[in-house]
Amino acid sequence: MLELKEKCIHPVTGKPYIVSSVGGKECSVEGIADGITHAFVVGFASVADRDYYAKKDPAHLDFGASLTPIVQKVHVVDIEHGVY
C-alpha cells in the first residue's frame, strides 16, 4: 500500500502525485475496531487527484484487485481538513 506513493503516476505530469501516505497495524486499547486490522491515510493536493486515484489510477486499481483473495473488509473514509 505504501509503495503506491511512488507507483501512482499523474496522467498529465507523468510524476507521482500522492502527497503523503502513512499506515500501520491497528493497536487501539478501546477494542472497537470492528475487525479492521490495518489503516492507511493517503493525502492528495486536490479532489481531482483523489478522484483519479480512487476511480482510474491503474496502479491503485490493480493493487486493490490483488487484495480480494486476502482482505475481508475495507472501509474508505474521505475527509476535508478543517471541515467538521
PyMOL Python script that loads the backbone (N, CA, C, O; Angstrom):
from pymol import cmd

cmd.read_pdbstr("""\
ATOM      1  N   MET A   1       0.828  -1.199   0.000  1.00  0.00           N
ATOM      2  CA  MET A   1       0.000   0.000   0.000  1.00  0.00           C
ATOM      3  C   MET A   1       0.865   1.253   0.000  1.00  0.00           C
ATOM      4  O   MET A   1       0.620   2.186  -0.765  1.00  0.00           O
ATOM      5  N   LEU A   2       1.868   1.267   0.854  1.00  0.00           N
ATOM      6  CA  LEU A   2       2.703   2.466   0.952  1.00  0.00           C
ATOM      7  C   LEU A   2       3.513   2.702  -0.320  1.00  0.00           C
ATOM      8  O   LEU A   2       3.872   3.841  -0.619  1.00  0.00           O
ATOM      9  N   GLU A   3       3.802   1.648  -1.068  1.00  0.00           N
ATOM     10  CA  GLU A   3       4.540   1.797  -2.325  1.00  0.00           C
ATOM     11  C   GLU A   3       3.740   2.542  -3.389  1.00  0.00           C
ATOM     12  O   GLU A   3       4.319   3.032  -4.359  1.00  0.00           O
ATOM     13  N   LEU A   4       2.422   2.637  -3.227  1.00  0.00           N
ATOM     14  CA  LEU A   4       1.608   3.351  -4.204  1.00  0.00           C
ATOM     15  C   LEU A   4       2.002   4.820  -4.304  1.00  0.00           C
ATOM     16  O   LEU A   4       1.775   5.450  -5.337  1.00  0.00           O
ATOM     17  N   LYS A   5       2.586   5.372  -3.251  1.00  0.00           N
ATOM     18  CA  LYS A   5       3.012   6.781  -3.283  1.00  0.00           C
ATOM     19  C   LYS A   5       3.976   7.023  -4.437  1.00  0.00           C
ATOM     20  O   LYS A   5       3.975   8.108  -5.018  1.00  0.00           O
ATOM     21  N   GLU A   6       4.782   6.053  -4.773  1.00  0.00           N
ATOM     22  CA  GLU A   6       5.720   6.185  -5.889  1.00  0.00           C
ATOM     23  C   GLU A   6       5.182   5.567  -7.180  1.00  0.00           C
ATOM     24  O   GLU A   6       5.579   5.975  -8.271  1.00  0.00           O
ATOM     25  N   LYS A   7       4.297   4.604  -7.067  1.00  0.00           N
ATOM     26  CA  LYS A   7       3.799   3.895  -8.247  1.00  0.00           C
ATOM     27  C   LYS A   7       2.647   4.599  -8.952  1.00  0.00           C
ATOM     28  O   LYS A   7       2.443   4.408 -10.151  1.00  0.00           O
ATOM     29  N   CYS A   8       1.891   5.413  -8.212  1.00  0.00           N
ATOM     30  CA  CYS A   8       0.757   6.119  -8.819  1.00  0.00           C
ATOM     31  C   CYS A   8       1.287   7.361  -9.532  1.00  0.00           C
ATOM     32  O   CYS A   8       1.817   8.276  -8.901  1.00  0.00           O
ATOM     33  N   ILE A   9       1.137   7.378 -10.845  1.00  0.00           N
ATOM     34  CA  ILE A   9       1.688   8.438 -11.677  1.00  0.00           C
ATOM     35  C   ILE A   9       0.549   9.290 -12.245  1.00  0.00           C
ATOM     36  O   ILE A   9      -0.434   8.769 -12.773  1.00  0.00           O
ATOM     37  N   HIS A  10       0.704  10.602 -12.125  1.00  0.00           N
ATOM     38  CA  HIS A  10      -0.315  11.538 -12.617  1.00  0.00           C
ATOM     39  C   HIS A  10      -0.392  11.448 -14.146  1.00  0.00           C
ATOM     40  O   HIS A  10       0.643  11.443 -14.812  1.00  0.00           O
ATOM     41  N   PRO A  11      -1.598  11.379 -14.707  1.00  0.00           N
ATOM     42  CA  PRO A  11      -1.734  11.207 -16.146  1.00  0.00           C
ATOM     43  C   PRO A  11      -1.260  12.411 -16.968  1.00  0.00           C
ATOM     44  O   PRO A  11      -0.952  12.262 -18.151  1.00  0.00           O
ATOM     45  N   VAL A  12      -1.199  13.588 -16.364  1.00  0.00           N
ATOM     46  CA  VAL A  12      -0.771  14.786 -17.094  1.00  0.00           C
ATOM     47  C   VAL A  12       0.706  15.084 -16.871  1.00  0.00           C
ATOM     48  O   VAL A  12       1.448  15.318 -17.825  1.00  0.00           O
ATOM     49  N   THR A  13       1.136  15.076 -15.598  1.00  0.00           N
ATOM     50  CA  THR A  13       2.522  15.454 -15.287  1.00  0.00           C
ATOM     51  C   THR A  13       3.505  14.304 -15.474  1.00  0.00           C
ATOM     52  O   THR A  13       4.698  14.532 -15.672  1.00  0.00           O
ATOM     53  N   GLY A  14       3.008  13.065 -15.411  1.00  0.00           N
ATOM     54  CA  GLY A  14       3.892  11.918 -15.511  1.00  0.00           C
ATOM     55  C   GLY A  14       4.728  11.691 -14.266  1.00  0.00           C
ATOM     56  O   GLY A  14       5.721  10.964 -14.299  1.00  0.00           O
ATOM     57  N   LYS A  15       4.323  12.322 -13.155  1.00  0.00           N
ATOM     58  CA  LYS A  15       5.070  12.214 -11.896  1.00  0.00           C
ATOM     59  C   LYS A  15       4.160  11.666 -10.798  1.00  0.00           C
ATOM     60  O   LYS A  15       2.937  11.758 -10.904  1.00  0.00           O
ATOM     61  N   PRO A  16       4.749  11.096  -9.742  1.00  0.00           N
ATOM     62  CA  PRO A  16       3.936  10.668  -8.598  1.00  0.00           C
ATOM     63  C   PRO A  16       3.151  11.862  -8.046  1.00  0.00           C
ATOM     64  O   PRO A  16       3.674  12.974  -7.978  1.00  0.00           O
ATOM     65  N   TYR A  17       1.915  11.630  -7.660  1.00  0.00           N
ATOM     66  CA  TYR A  17       1.057  12.728  -7.224  1.00  0.00           C
ATOM     67  C   TYR A  17       0.488  12.557  -5.821  1.00  0.00           C
ATOM     68  O   TYR A  17      -0.192  13.458  -5.330  1.00  0.00           O
ATOM     69  N   ILE A  18       0.740  11.447  -5.169  1.00  0.00           N
ATOM     70  CA  ILE A  18       0.283  11.281  -3.791  1.00  0.00           C
ATOM     71  C   ILE A  18       1.177  12.134  -2.906  1.00  0.00           C
ATOM     72  O   ILE A  18       2.399  11.991  -2.937  1.00  0.00           O
ATOM     73  N   VAL A  19       0.584  13.012  -2.121  1.00  0.00           N
ATOM     74  CA  VAL A  19       1.334  13.945  -1.279  1.00  0.00           C
ATOM     75  C   VAL A  19       1.890  13.247  -0.050  1.00  0.00           C
ATOM     76  O   VAL A  19       3.034  13.486   0.339  1.00  0.00           O
ATOM     77  N   SER A  20       1.088  12.383   0.566  1.00  0.00           N
ATOM     78  CA  SER A  20       1.531  11.682   1.771  1.00  0.00           C
ATOM     79  C   SER A  20       0.828  10.338   1.861  1.00  0.00           C
ATOM     80  O   SER A  20      -0.284  10.164   1.363  1.00  0.00           O
ATOM     81  N   SER A  21       1.498   9.392   2.508  1.00  0.00           N
ATOM     82  CA  SER A  21       0.919   8.071   2.688  1.00  0.00           C
ATOM     83  C   SER A  21       1.532   7.448   3.937  1.00  0.00           C
ATOM     84  O   SER A  21       2.743   7.244   4.013  1.00  0.00           O
ATOM     85  N   VAL A  22       0.680   7.150   4.912  1.00  0.00           N
ATOM     86  CA  VAL A  22       1.132   6.512   6.149  1.00  0.00           C
ATOM     87  C   VAL A  22       0.171   5.390   6.493  1.00  0.00           C
ATOM     88  O   VAL A  22      -0.970   5.373   6.031  1.00  0.00           O
ATOM     89  N   GLY A  23       0.632   4.463   7.298  1.00  0.00           N
ATOM     90  CA  GLY A  23      -0.252   3.386   7.697  1.00  0.00           C
ATOM     91  C   GLY A  23       0.395   2.472   8.701  1.00  0.00           C
ATOM     92  O   GLY A  23       1.575   2.603   9.024  1.00  0.00           O
ATOM     93  N   GLY A  24      -0.403   1.538   9.191  1.00  0.00           N
ATOM     94  CA  GLY A  24       0.120   0.581  10.133  1.00  0.00           C
ATOM     95  C   GLY A  24      -0.961  -0.332  10.668  1.00  0.00           C
ATOM     96  O   GLY A  24      -2.121  -0.263  10.264  1.00  0.00           O
ATOM     97  N   LYS A  25      -0.548  -1.193  11.593  1.00  0.00           N
ATOM     98  CA  LYS A  25      -1.438  -2.175  12.195  1.00  0.00           C
ATOM     99  C   LYS A  25      -2.279  -1.524  13.299  1.00  0.00           C
ATOM    100  O   LYS A  25      -1.779  -0.720  14.085  1.00  0.00           O
ATOM    101  N   GLU A  26      -3.526  -1.877  13.340  1.00  0.00           N
ATOM    102  CA  GLU A  26      -4.443  -1.375  14.367  1.00  0.00           C
ATOM    103  C   GLU A  26      -3.954  -1.843  15.738  1.00  0.00           C
ATOM    104  O   GLU A  26      -3.617  -3.013  15.917  1.00  0.00           O
ATOM    105  N   CYS A  27      -3.919  -0.926  16.699  1.00  0.00           N
ATOM    106  CA  CYS A  27      -3.424  -1.286  18.037  1.00  0.00           C
ATOM    107  C   CYS A  27      -4.190  -0.570  19.150  1.00  0.00           C
ATOM    108  O   CYS A  27      -3.650  -0.368  20.238  1.00  0.00           O
ATOM    109  N   SER A  28      -5.428  -0.187  18.891  1.00  0.00           N
ATOM    110  CA  SER A  28      -6.218   0.538  19.877  1.00  0.00           C
ATOM    111  C   SER A  28      -6.513  -0.317  21.111  1.00  0.00           C
ATOM    112  O   SER A  28      -6.741  -1.522  21.006  1.00  0.00           O
ATOM    113  N   VAL A  29      -6.504   0.318  22.264  1.00  0.00           N
ATOM    114  CA  VAL A  29      -6.859  -0.371  23.510  1.00  0.00           C
ATOM    115  C   VAL A  29      -8.365  -0.345  23.754  1.00  0.00           C
ATOM    116  O   VAL A  29      -8.850  -0.970  24.697  1.00  0.00           O
ATOM    117  N   GLU A  30      -9.111   0.377  22.906  1.00  0.00           N
ATOM    118  CA  GLU A  30     -10.547   0.518  23.112  1.00  0.00           C
ATOM    119  C   GLU A  30     -11.353  -0.706  22.662  1.00  0.00           C
ATOM    120  O   GLU A  30     -12.469  -0.919  23.136  1.00  0.00           O
ATOM    121  N   GLY A  31     -10.799  -1.500  21.761  1.00  0.00           N
ATOM    122  CA  GLY A  31     -11.478  -2.722  21.343  1.00  0.00           C
ATOM    123  C   GLY A  31     -12.703  -2.515  20.481  1.00  0.00           C
ATOM    124  O   GLY A  31     -13.612  -3.344  20.501  1.00  0.00           O
ATOM    125  N   ILE A  32     -12.754  -1.423  19.718  1.00  0.00           N
ATOM    126  CA  ILE A  32     -13.928  -1.168  18.881  1.00  0.00           C
ATOM    127  C   ILE A  32     -13.541  -1.008  17.397  1.00  0.00           C
ATOM    128  O   ILE A  32     -14.165  -0.234  16.672  1.00  0.00           O
ATOM    129  N   ALA A  33     -12.526  -1.730  16.962  1.00  0.00           N
ATOM    130  CA  ALA A  33     -12.063  -1.620  15.574  1.00  0.00           C
ATOM    131  C   ALA A  33     -12.956  -2.378  14.590  1.00  0.00           C
ATOM    132  O   ALA A  33     -12.777  -2.258  13.378  1.00  0.00           O
ATOM    133  N   ASP A  34     -13.900  -3.147  15.092  1.00  0.00           N
ATOM    134  CA  ASP A  34     -14.868  -3.854  14.248  1.00  0.00           C
ATOM    135  C   ASP A  34     -14.192  -4.715  13.179  1.00  0.00           C
ATOM    136  O   ASP A  34     -14.648  -4.762  12.037  1.00  0.00           O
ATOM    137  N   GLY A  35     -13.117  -5.385  13.547  1.00  0.00           N
ATOM    138  CA  GLY A  35     -12.447  -6.290  12.625  1.00  0.00           C
ATOM    139  C   GLY A  35     -11.390  -5.656  11.742  1.00  0.00           C
ATOM    140  O   GLY A  35     -10.679  -6.362  11.028  1.00  0.00           O
ATOM    141  N   ILE A  36     -11.274  -4.344  11.777  1.00  0.00           N
ATOM    142  CA  ILE A  36     -10.249  -3.674  10.978  1.00  0.00           C
ATOM    143  C   ILE A  36      -8.894  -3.923  11.628  1.00  0.00           C
ATOM    144  O   ILE A  36      -8.723  -3.663  12.819  1.00  0.00           O
ATOM    145  N   THR A  37      -7.934  -4.422  10.861  1.00  0.00           N
ATOM    146  CA  THR A  37      -6.624  -4.770  11.413  1.00  0.00           C
ATOM    147  C   THR A  37      -5.521  -3.805  11.008  1.00  0.00           C
ATOM    148  O   THR A  37      -4.490  -3.732  11.676  1.00  0.00           O
ATOM    149  N   HIS A  38      -5.721  -3.063   9.924  1.00  0.00           N
ATOM    150  CA  HIS A  38      -4.723  -2.122   9.437  1.00  0.00           C
ATOM    151  C   HIS A  38      -5.436  -0.862   8.931  1.00  0.00           C
ATOM    152  O   HIS A  38      -6.592  -0.917   8.513  1.00  0.00           O
ATOM    153  N   ALA A  39      -4.732   0.266   8.976  1.00  0.00           N
ATOM    154  CA  ALA A  39      -5.311   1.516   8.473  1.00  0.00           C
ATOM    155  C   ALA A  39      -4.246   2.296   7.712  1.00  0.00           C
ATOM    156  O   ALA A  39      -3.062   2.252   8.048  1.00  0.00           O
ATOM    157  N   PHE A  40      -4.688   3.006   6.686  1.00  0.00           N
ATOM    158  CA  PHE A  40      -3.805   3.822   5.870  1.00  0.00           C
ATOM    159  C   PHE A  40      -4.471   5.165   5.614  1.00  0.00           C
ATOM    160  O   PHE A  40      -5.687   5.241   5.437  1.00  0.00           O
ATOM    161  N   VAL A  41      -3.671   6.220   5.596  1.00  0.00           N
ATOM    162  CA  VAL A  41      -4.154   7.561   5.281  1.00  0.00           C
ATOM    163  C   VAL A  41      -3.327   8.058   4.101  1.00  0.00           C
ATOM    164  O   VAL A  41      -2.100   8.134   4.167  1.00  0.00           O
ATOM    165  N   VAL A  42      -4.025   8.392   3.025  1.00  0.00           N
ATOM    166  CA  VAL A  42      -3.370   8.862   1.810  1.00  0.00           C
ATOM    167  C   VAL A  42      -3.818  10.290   1.555  1.00  0.00           C
ATOM    168  O   VAL A  42      -5.016  10.574   1.544  1.00  0.00           O
ATOM    169  N   GLY A  43      -2.858  11.199   1.347  1.00  0.00           N
ATOM    170  CA  GLY A  43      -3.164  12.614   1.133  1.00  0.00           C
ATOM    171  C   GLY A  43      -2.928  13.034  -0.309  1.00  0.00           C
ATOM    172  O   GLY A  43      -1.995  12.570  -0.964  1.00  0.00           O
ATOM    173  N   PHE A  44      -3.792  13.920  -0.789  1.00  0.00           N
ATOM    174  CA  PHE A  44      -3.722  14.415  -2.161  1.00  0.00           C
ATOM    175  C   PHE A  44      -3.754  15.937  -2.163  1.00  0.00           C
ATOM    176  O   PHE A  44      -4.269  16.550  -1.228  1.00  0.00           O
ATOM    177  N   ALA A  45      -3.208  16.545  -3.203  1.00  0.00           N
ATOM    178  CA  ALA A  45      -3.199  18.004  -3.323  1.00  0.00           C
ATOM    179  C   ALA A  45      -4.558  18.546  -3.743  1.00  0.00           C
ATOM    180  O   ALA A  45      -4.857  19.719  -3.518  1.00  0.00           O
ATOM    181  N   SER A  46      -5.388  17.694  -4.355  1.00  0.00           N
ATOM    182  CA  SER A  46      -6.678  18.184  -4.841  1.00  0.00           C
ATOM    183  C   SER A  46      -7.714  17.057  -4.846  1.00  0.00           C
ATOM    184  O   SER A  46      -7.373  15.875  -4.799  1.00  0.00           O
ATOM    185  N   VAL A  47      -8.960  17.450  -4.904  1.00  0.00           N
ATOM    186  CA  VAL A  47     -10.053  16.486  -5.018  1.00  0.00           C
ATOM    187  C   VAL A  47      -9.937  15.740  -6.350  1.00  0.00           C
ATOM    188  O   VAL A  47     -10.228  14.547  -6.424  1.00  0.00           O
ATOM    189  N   ALA A  48      -9.515  16.443  -7.391  1.00  0.00           N
ATOM    190  CA  ALA A  48      -9.353  15.801  -8.702  1.00  0.00           C
ATOM    191  C   ALA A  48      -8.315  14.681  -8.630  1.00  0.00           C
ATOM    192  O   ALA A  48      -8.514  13.615  -9.212  1.00  0.00           O
ATOM    193  N   ASP A  49      -7.210  14.915  -7.921  1.00  0.00           N
ATOM    194  CA  ASP A  49      -6.199  13.872  -7.757  1.00  0.00           C
ATOM    195  C   ASP A  49      -6.760  12.698  -6.972  1.00  0.00           C
ATOM    196  O   ASP A  49      -6.520  11.544  -7.331  1.00  0.00           O
ATOM    197  N   ARG A  50      -7.504  12.975  -5.906  1.00  0.00           N
ATOM    198  CA  ARG A  50      -8.124  11.917  -5.113  1.00  0.00           C
ATOM    199  C   ARG A  50      -9.082  11.095  -5.963  1.00  0.00           C
ATOM    200  O   ARG A  50      -9.088   9.866  -5.890  1.00  0.00           O
ATOM    201  N   ASP A  51      -9.883  11.770  -6.760  1.00  0.00           N
ATOM    202  CA  ASP A  51     -10.857  11.079  -7.594  1.00  0.00           C
ATOM    203  C   ASP A  51     -10.179  10.212  -8.655  1.00  0.00           C
ATOM    204  O   ASP A  51     -10.636   9.106  -8.942  1.00  0.00           O
ATOM    205  N   TYR A  52      -9.085  10.717  -9.237  1.00  0.00           N
ATOM    206  CA  TYR A  52      -8.343   9.924 -10.218  1.00  0.00           C
ATOM    207  C   TYR A  52      -7.797   8.665  -9.553  1.00  0.00           C
ATOM    208  O   TYR A  52      -7.910   7.568 -10.101  1.00  0.00           O
ATOM    209  N   TYR A  53      -7.210   8.824  -8.378  1.00  0.00           N
ATOM    210  CA  TYR A  53      -6.665   7.704  -7.614  1.00  0.00           C
ATOM    211  C   TYR A  53      -7.748   6.661  -7.347  1.00  0.00           C
ATOM    212  O   TYR A  53      -7.537   5.469  -7.568  1.00  0.00           O
ATOM    213  N   ALA A  54      -8.898   7.113  -6.875  1.00  0.00           N
ATOM    214  CA  ALA A  54      -9.964   6.198  -6.477  1.00  0.00           C
ATOM    215  C   ALA A  54     -10.619   5.490  -7.655  1.00  0.00           C
ATOM    216  O   ALA A  54     -11.002   4.326  -7.542  1.00  0.00           O
ATOM    217  N   LYS A  55     -10.748   6.175  -8.772  1.00  0.00           N
ATOM    218  CA  LYS A  55     -11.560   5.630  -9.864  1.00  0.00           C
ATOM    219  C   LYS A  55     -10.793   5.186 -11.102  1.00  0.00           C
ATOM    220  O   LYS A  55     -11.293   4.361 -11.866  1.00  0.00           O
ATOM    221  N   LYS A  56      -9.566   5.726 -11.321  1.00  0.00           N
ATOM    222  CA  LYS A  56      -8.914   5.472 -12.608  1.00  0.00           C
ATOM    223  C   LYS A  56      -7.460   5.032 -12.536  1.00  0.00           C
ATOM    224  O   LYS A  56      -6.972   4.408 -13.478  1.00  0.00           O
ATOM    225  N   ASP A  57      -6.758   5.330 -11.469  1.00  0.00           N
ATOM    226  CA  ASP A  57      -5.317   5.049 -11.449  1.00  0.00           C
ATOM    227  C   ASP A  57      -5.067   3.545 -11.571  1.00  0.00           C
ATOM    228  O   ASP A  57      -5.485   2.784 -10.698  1.00  0.00           O
ATOM    229  N   PRO A  58      -4.395   3.105 -12.632  1.00  0.00           N
ATOM    230  CA  PRO A  58      -4.198   1.670 -12.834  1.00  0.00           C
ATOM    231  C   PRO A  58      -3.410   1.007 -11.707  1.00  0.00           C
ATOM    232  O   PRO A  58      -3.717  -0.122 -11.325  1.00  0.00           O
ATOM    233  N   ALA A  59      -2.407   1.687 -11.173  1.00  0.00           N
ATOM    234  CA  ALA A  59      -1.603   1.091 -10.089  1.00  0.00           C
ATOM    235  C   ALA A  59      -2.480   0.848  -8.864  1.00  0.00           C
ATOM    236  O   ALA A  59      -2.395  -0.210  -8.240  1.00  0.00           O
ATOM    237  N   HIS A  60      -3.322   1.822  -8.518  1.00  0.00           N
ATOM    238  CA  HIS A  60      -4.202   1.684  -7.356  1.00  0.00           C
ATOM    239  C   HIS A  60      -5.258   0.608  -7.604  1.00  0.00           C
ATOM    240  O   HIS A  60      -5.506  -0.227  -6.735  1.00  0.00           O
ATOM    241  N   LEU A  61      -5.874   0.623  -8.773  1.00  0.00           N
ATOM    242  CA  LEU A  61      -6.914  -0.361  -9.076  1.00  0.00           C
ATOM    243  C   LEU A  61      -6.349  -1.779  -9.104  1.00  0.00           C
ATOM    244  O   LEU A  61      -6.989  -2.711  -8.617  1.00  0.00           O
ATOM    245  N   ASP A  62      -5.154  -1.949  -9.671  1.00  0.00           N
ATOM    246  CA  ASP A  62      -4.521  -3.272  -9.687  1.00  0.00           C
ATOM    247  C   ASP A  62      -4.195  -3.733  -8.271  1.00  0.00           C
ATOM    248  O   ASP A  62      -4.394  -4.898  -7.927  1.00  0.00           O
ATOM    249  N   PHE A  63      -3.695  -2.812  -7.455  1.00  0.00           N
ATOM    250  CA  PHE A  63      -3.375  -3.157  -6.066  1.00  0.00           C
ATOM    251  C   PHE A  63      -4.637  -3.612  -5.336  1.00  0.00           C
ATOM    252  O   PHE A  63      -4.631  -4.643  -4.663  1.00  0.00           O
ATOM    253  N   GLY A  64      -5.715  -2.847  -5.469  1.00  0.00           N
ATOM    254  CA  GLY A  64      -6.972  -3.217  -4.824  1.00  0.00           C
ATOM    255  C   GLY A  64      -7.470  -4.577  -5.265  1.00  0.00           C
ATOM    256  O   GLY A  64      -7.927  -5.373  -4.444  1.00  0.00           O
ATOM    257  N   ALA A  65      -7.385  -4.846  -6.554  1.00  0.00           N
ATOM    258  CA  ALA A  65      -7.835  -6.141  -7.082  1.00  0.00           C
ATOM    259  C   ALA A  65      -6.978  -7.282  -6.533  1.00  0.00           C
ATOM    260  O   ALA A  65      -7.479  -8.388  -6.327  1.00  0.00           O
ATOM    261  N   SER A  66      -5.698  -7.023  -6.297  1.00  0.00           N
ATOM    262  CA  SER A  66      -4.816  -8.079  -5.792  1.00  0.00           C
ATOM    263  C   SER A  66      -5.142  -8.469  -4.353  1.00  0.00           C
ATOM    264  O   SER A  66      -4.748  -9.541  -3.894  1.00  0.00           O
ATOM    265  N   LEU A  67      -5.853  -7.609  -3.649  1.00  0.00           N
ATOM    266  CA  LEU A  67      -6.186  -7.869  -2.247  1.00  0.00           C
ATOM    267  C   LEU A  67      -7.433  -8.721  -2.063  1.00  0.00           C
ATOM    268  O   LEU A  67      -7.664  -9.252  -0.977  1.00  0.00           O
ATOM    269  N   THR A  68      -8.230  -8.856  -3.097  1.00  0.00           N
ATOM    270  CA  THR A  68      -9.502  -9.568  -2.995  1.00  0.00           C
ATOM    271  C   THR A  68      -9.379 -10.932  -2.320  1.00  0.00           C
ATOM    272  O   THR A  68     -10.228 -11.269  -1.495  1.00  0.00           O
ATOM    273  N   PRO A  69      -8.364 -11.726  -2.636  1.00  0.00           N
ATOM    274  CA  PRO A  69      -8.289 -13.047  -2.006  1.00  0.00           C
ATOM    275  C   PRO A  69      -7.901 -13.015  -0.521  1.00  0.00           C
ATOM    276  O   PRO A  69      -8.120 -14.001   0.184  1.00  0.00           O
ATOM    277  N   ILE A  70      -7.337 -11.919  -0.036  1.00  0.00           N
ATOM    278  CA  ILE A  70      -6.812 -11.925   1.337  1.00  0.00           C
ATOM    279  C   ILE A  70      -7.456 -10.905   2.274  1.00  0.00           C
ATOM    280  O   ILE A  70      -7.227 -10.955   3.482  1.00  0.00           O
ATOM    281  N   VAL A  71      -8.248  -9.990   1.746  1.00  0.00           N
ATOM    282  CA  VAL A  71      -8.855  -8.946   2.579  1.00  0.00           C
ATOM    283  C   VAL A  71     -10.349  -9.201   2.694  1.00  0.00           C
ATOM    284  O   VAL A  71     -11.039  -9.379   1.690  1.00  0.00           O
ATOM    285  N   GLN A  72     -10.844  -9.219   3.937  1.00  0.00           N
ATOM    286  CA  GLN A  72     -12.257  -9.493   4.168  1.00  0.00           C
ATOM    287  C   GLN A  72     -13.112  -8.238   4.208  1.00  0.00           C
ATOM    288  O   GLN A  72     -14.286  -8.272   3.838  1.00  0.00           O
ATOM    289  N   LYS A  73     -12.528  -7.123   4.658  1.00  0.00           N
ATOM    290  CA  LYS A  73     -13.325  -5.921   4.857  1.00  0.00           C
ATOM    291  C   LYS A  73     -12.467  -4.699   4.546  1.00  0.00           C
ATOM    292  O   LYS A  73     -11.305  -4.624   4.945  1.00  0.00           O
ATOM    293  N   VAL A  74     -13.054  -3.746   3.832  1.00  0.00           N
ATOM    294  CA  VAL A  74     -12.381  -2.478   3.549  1.00  0.00           C
ATOM    295  C   VAL A  74     -13.350  -1.354   3.894  1.00  0.00           C
ATOM    296  O   VAL A  74     -14.521  -1.394   3.518  1.00  0.00           O
ATOM    297  N   HIS A  75     -12.858  -0.363   4.603  1.00  0.00           N
ATOM    298  CA  HIS A  75     -13.620   0.858   4.859  1.00  0.00           C
ATOM    299  C   HIS A  75     -12.832   2.000   4.230  1.00  0.00           C
ATOM    300  O   HIS A  75     -11.619   2.090   4.418  1.00  0.00           O
ATOM    301  N   VAL A  76     -13.500   2.862   3.494  1.00  0.00           N
ATOM    302  CA  VAL A  76     -12.861   4.044   2.915  1.00  0.00           C
ATOM    303  C   VAL A  76     -13.589   5.257   3.452  1.00  0.00           C
ATOM    304  O   VAL A  76     -14.816   5.338   3.395  1.00  0.00           O
ATOM    305  N   VAL A  77     -12.819   6.202   3.976  1.00  0.00           N
ATOM    306  CA  VAL A  77     -13.381   7.441   4.501  1.00  0.00           C
ATOM    307  C   VAL A  77     -12.597   8.596   3.894  1.00  0.00           C
ATOM    308  O   VAL A  77     -11.372   8.639   4.005  1.00  0.00           O
ATOM    309  N   ASP A  78     -13.282   9.522   3.261  1.00  0.00           N
ATOM    310  CA  ASP A  78     -12.641  10.714   2.734  1.00  0.00           C
ATOM    311  C   ASP A  78     -12.977  11.877   3.660  1.00  0.00           C
ATOM    312  O   ASP A  78     -14.114  12.016   4.109  1.00  0.00           O
ATOM    313  N   ILE A  79     -11.979  12.709   3.941  1.00  0.00           N
ATOM    314  CA  ILE A  79     -12.215  13.853   4.806  1.00  0.00           C
ATOM    315  C   ILE A  79     -11.725  15.131   4.154  1.00  0.00           C
ATOM    316  O   ILE A  79     -10.837  15.106   3.302  1.00  0.00           O
ATOM    317  N   GLU A  80     -12.312  16.252   4.561  1.00  0.00           N
ATOM    318  CA  GLU A  80     -11.825  17.569   4.179  1.00  0.00           C
ATOM    319  C   GLU A  80     -11.230  18.189   5.432  1.00  0.00           C
ATOM    320  O   GLU A  80     -11.915  18.353   6.441  1.00  0.00           O
ATOM    321  N   HIS A  81      -9.943  18.534   5.358  1.00  0.00           N
ATOM    322  CA  HIS A  81      -9.276  19.134   6.515  1.00  0.00           C
ATOM    323  C   HIS A  81      -9.997  20.412   6.915  1.00  0.00           C
ATOM    324  O   HIS A  81     -10.293  21.258   6.070  1.00  0.00           O
ATOM    325  N   GLY A  82     -10.277  20.549   8.201  1.00  0.00           N
ATOM    326  CA  GLY A  82     -10.883  21.749   8.735  1.00  0.00           C
ATOM    327  C   GLY A  82     -12.381  21.857   8.560  1.00  0.00           C
ATOM    328  O   GLY A  82     -12.982  22.848   8.976  1.00  0.00           O
ATOM    329  N   VAL A  83     -12.999  20.852   7.948  1.00  0.00           N
ATOM    330  CA  VAL A  83     -14.456  20.862   7.765  1.00  0.00           C
ATOM    331  C   VAL A  83     -15.025  19.858   8.757  1.00  0.00           C
ATOM    332  O   VAL A  83     -14.725  18.666   8.681  1.00  0.00           O
ATOM    333  N   TYR A  84     -15.852  20.342   9.695  1.00  0.00           N
ATOM    334  CA  TYR A  84     -16.376  19.493  10.765  1.00  0.00           C
ATOM    335  C   TYR A  84     -17.890  19.448  10.766  1.00  0.00           C
ATOM    336  O   TYR A  84     -18.488  18.776  11.606  1.00  0.00           O
TER     337      TYR A  84
END
""", "prot")
cmd.dss("prot")
cmd.show_as("cartoon", "prot")
cmd.util.cbc("prot")
cmd.orient("prot")
